[in-house]
């Protein structure tokens, strides 16, 4: 005879059902949830009813389950990037620990790049605090990533240079974006500020939708010899994070 579930087991099983619904791109049926979770129908029914009763799940007219009102309420009370910053925190820290350089998370906004999180460099000679700043997309590695992978629309007119290295002509920028797509990461070599080099790779979700970019920034004296190694690290870490967000290559 099977033993009744303990309180912890019930929480774990309810959490599994909730995860199946929240991570699914489409509403889930009762049959799909019981099959995916391996739970008895009676147990699944009891847990789903409890989740629905407390606002974690909602059933549509067809009886399928989707995330409930609590998720919408949370989203309305917080900045859209709050959850992303929290989810990406361990990824940013791993990259920072590996490189010692300044690590940033950026999102697209109104044709610009907005930095929403940063881990400072361990070196005395390092980048500034970029959080909250709007950065021109065409001369930053993160901006190139957001252009290349569809989060921002590339410009159709010549742009203003920030340094002699800035790429300002649309045709030249498009050639650069093709290289970004081929290798999976972007490089800005003294294009935003003299002596400053940055690399970046995309953060993606379901449907290969790019929602953000993670970058490594430091002085050219340290960065130039490490570009390839840091680019590989960024691709590995952003792909790992993207898979957590539902991305499938």
C-alpha positions, 0 to 999 in steps of 0.5 A, a space after each residue: 500500500 502506497 504511503 500518503 505524500 508528506 507535506 514536502 512531497 506535496 509541495 514538490 509535486 505541485 511545483 512540478 505541475 506548476 513548472 510544466 504549465 509555466 514553461 509551456 508555450 501553450 496551455 496544458 491539458 489535464 491528460 498532458 500534465 498527468 502523463 508528463 508528471 507521472 502522478 496519479 489522476 486523483 493526486 494531480 487533480 487535487 494539486 491542480 485545484 489547489 494551485 488554481 484556487 490560490 491564483 497560480 493557475 487558471 483554466 480556460 474555456 477548454 479546461 486547459 491550464 495556463 499561468 494564473 493571475 498571480 503571475 500577471 499581478 507580479 509582472 504589473 508591480 515590477 519592471 519587466 527586466 527584474 526577473 531577467 536580472 535575477 535569472 541571469 545573476 549566476 551567469 554574470 557572476 560566473 563570467 566575472 569570476 572567470 575573467 575579472 573584467 566588468 560584466 554587463 546585462 543589457 536590453 534593447 529600448 527605443 533603438 538604444 542599448 540600456 544596461 540593467 545589471 553590472 558586476 564590477 571588475 576586480 582590476 583597478 583599471 576598469 570600465 565605469 558603472 553603466 547601469 541605467 545608461 543608454 548606449 549607442 547600439 552601433 558602437 557597442 558589442 551589445 548593440 551589435 548583438 541586438 542588431 544581429 539577432 533581431 532585437 533591434 532594427 539596424 539603421 538605414 542612414 549613416 550614424 554619428 561616430 564616437 571614435 575613429 573606429 566607430 562603424 557608421 555606414 549601414 552597409 559596413 555595419 551589415 557586414 559586421 553583423 553577418 560576422 557576429 551571426 557567424 561566430 555567435 558573439 560581437 566585438 567592439 574594438 575602441 568603437 565606443 571609447 578609445 582604449 575600451 574593448 567589449 565582447 557580447 553574446 545574445 540571451 534568447 528565449 523560445 522561438 530564438 527570440 533575443 531579449 538581452 545581451 551579456 557583455 565583457 568590457 575592459 581596457 584594450 591592453 588586457 582584452 585584445 589577447 583574450 578576445 577569442 577565449 572570452 568570446 567562446 566563454 560568452 557563447 557557452 554561458 549565454 547559451 546555457 542561460 538561454 536554454 533555461 529560458 526555453 531557447 532551443 537551438 
